[in-house]
Amino acid sequence: MRLRNVRNKESIMAVSNIIVWNPKDKIGHWQEEFQNENPIHVEVGMGKGAFLKGMAEKYPDINFIGIEKYDSVVARAVEHIGDVPNIRIIRMNALEIDEMFDHEVERLYLNFSDPWPKKRWAKRRLTSPIFLEKYDHIFRGQKEIVQKTDNPILFTYSLESLSQYGYKLYDISLDLHKDEELSKDNVETEFEHRFATQGNPIYTVTARKE
């Protein structure tokens, strides 16, 4: 999908109260950033922030951090989210995630990540062993990853990769929106809403590792 440039992105981002500009300085102290001791959940690749905002409003006793690589996307997310007290945004590459947190995260969301469809690109997928090893450094206690995607190749790869890495798989669905039990508490992303409206199945899994 073509990424549209936002001409005034710098000014939009500059006045935001939810962007953390010095995230590496927060490592080990993220609860201080939120001024509470609530659990921290992280979404990698937050897009325009629909899921992040929906979750933060639904669960005010959880702190949510969105990670996004591109300034234009961050700017649009800031406009959509506004000033929600239990949300923070980090503009960064996901490859640096283990440099931002020190065993402080309780759940990780991987929503509609780039599937990197060619076999030679597999290491770039967010459920590859390279990333799973990085996640080991961010989780506090039990590790929990929740994935949603419309890409069956990425989903199959993720189930295999997570299982081989020692995760146990729960709440697997090959069509989330037709699963009454799993869909009742589901919060949609922008991509999810679009794909589901087009009739595409949404795949999901929750993976946990002690």
Helices and strands as residue ranges (DSSP letters): H 9-14, G 23-26, H 30-34, E 40-44, H 50-58, E 63-68, H 71-81, E 87-91, G 94-99, E 107-111, G 119-124, H 129-135, E 143-149, H 152-164, E 168-173, G 176-178, H 180-183, H 190-197, E 203-209
